[in-house]
């Protein structure tokens, strides 16, 4: 496990850890920290969901359905390897700062 994520898991979101996130991920890290602070992270039985500004974004560890991941990260390989949604989930997982749901998210997807 990366030093950053290990420190976050052990110490929580300290100013040092926040600085490490911002240094490594820049604006994506800032958006992730704000997303966690605003309680936008949801954990279902099968997937993590991050409530974005315009839509729900479903992620599974590293993969995300957002356009930043699809166009900038996975196809161009630009910037850090994670979008802000994936960074937010990594933060939420280690700090337990998420809303948990005892149901399967795929059921919502099949209703659309």
C-alpha positions as CSV (number, residue, x, y, z in Angstrom):
1,X,0.0,0.0,0.0
2,X,1.2,3.5,-0.9
3,X,2.6,5.6,2.0
4,X,-0.2,8.1,1.4
5,X,-3.0,5.6,1.8
6,X,-1.3,3.9,4.7
7,X,-1.0,7.2,6.6
8,X,-4.6,8.1,5.8
9,X,-5.8,4.7,7.2
10,X,-3.7,4.9,10.3
11,X,-4.0,8.6,11.1
12,X,-7.1,9.8,9.4
13,X,-7.3,13.0,7.3
14,X,-4.6,15.0,9.0
15,X,-3.2,18.3,7.4
16,X,-0.1,16.2,6.4
17,X,-2.2,13.6,4.6
18,X,-4.3,16.3,3.0
19,X,-1.2,18.0,1.7
20,X,0.1,14.7,0.3
21,X,-3.2,14.1,-1.5
22,X,-3.1,17.7,-3.0
23,X,0.6,17.3,-3.9
24,X,0.0,14.0,-5.7
25,X,-3.4,14.6,-7.3
26,X,-3.8,18.4,-7.5
27,X,-7.3,19.7,-8.3
28,X,-8.6,16.1,-8.5
29,X,-7.4,15.5,-5.0
30,X,-9.1,18.8,-3.8
31,X,-12.4,17.8,-5.4
32,X,-12.1,14.3,-3.8
33,X,-11.5,15.8,-0.3
34,X,-14.5,18.1,-0.7
35,X,-16.7,15.3,-2.0
36,X,-15.9,13.2,1.1
37,X,-16.5,16.3,3.4
38,X,-19.9,16.8,1.7
39,X,-20.9,13.1,2.2
40,X,-21.2,12.4,-1.5
41,X,-19.8,8.8,-1.2
42,X,-22.2,5.8,-1.0
43,X,-21.3,2.2,-0.6
44,X,-23.7,-0.4,-1.8
45,X,-23.2,-4.2,-1.6
46,X,-21.7,-4.3,-5.1
47,X,-20.5,-0.8,-6.1
48,X,-19.3,2.5,-4.8
49,X,-21.3,5.6,-6.0
50,X,-20.1,9.1,-5.9
51,X,-22.7,11.8,-6.2
52,X,-21.3,14.3,-8.7
53,X,-22.6,17.7,-9.6
54,X,-24.8,16.5,-12.4
55,X,-25.1,12.7,-12.1
56,X,-24.3,9.6,-10.1
57,X,-20.9,8.2,-11.0
58,X,-20.4,4.5,-10.4
59,X,-16.9,3.3,-9.6
60,X,-15.4,0.0,-8.7
61,X,-12.0,0.6,-7.2
62,X,-10.1,2.3,-10.1
63,X,-12.7,2.3,-12.9
64,X,-15.1,5.2,-13.2
65,X,-17.9,6.0,-15.6
66,X,-17.0,9.7,-15.6
67,X,-15.8,11.5,-18.7
68,X,-12.5,12.4,-17.0
69,X,-11.6,8.8,-16.5
70,X,-12.9,7.6,-19.9
71,X,-11.3,10.4,-22.0
72,X,-8.3,11.7,-20.1
73,X,-7.1,8.9,-17.9
74,X,-7.9,5.6,-19.6
75,X,-7.5,6.7,-23.2
76,X,-4.8,9.4,-23.1
77,X,-3.1,8.4,-19.9
78,X,-2.9,12.0,-18.8
79,X,-2.4,13.1,-15.2
80,X,-2.7,10.9,-12.2
81,X,-4.2,7.4,-12.7
82,X,-7.4,8.2,-10.8
83,X,-10.2,10.6,-11.3
84,X,-11.5,12.6,-8.3
85,X,-14.3,10.1,-7.8
86,X,-11.9,7.2,-7.4
87,X,-9.7,9.3,-5.1
88,X,-12.8,10.1,-3.0
89,X,-13.6,6.4,-2.7
90,X,-10.1,5.6,-1.6
91,X,-10.3,8.3,1.1
92,X,-13.8,7.2,2.2
93,X,-12.8,3.6,2.4
94,X,-9.9,4.3,4.7
95,X,-11.7,6.9,6.9
96,X,-15.1,5.2,6.8
97,X,-16.6,8.5,5.7
98,X,-19.4,7.2,3.5
99,X,-23.1,6.3,3.7
100,X,-23.6,2.5,3.6
101,X,-26.6,0.8,2.0
102,X,-27.5,-2.9,2.5
103,X,-28.7,-3.3,-1.1
104,X,-27.4,-3.9,-4.5
105,X,-26.9,-0.9,-6.8
106,X,-27.2,-2.9,-10.0
107,X,-31.0,-3.1,-9.3
108,X,-31.2,0.7,-9.8
109,X,-29.3,0.4,-13.0
110,X,-31.7,-2.2,-14.4
111,X,-34.7,0.0,-13.6
112,X,-33.4,2.8,-15.8
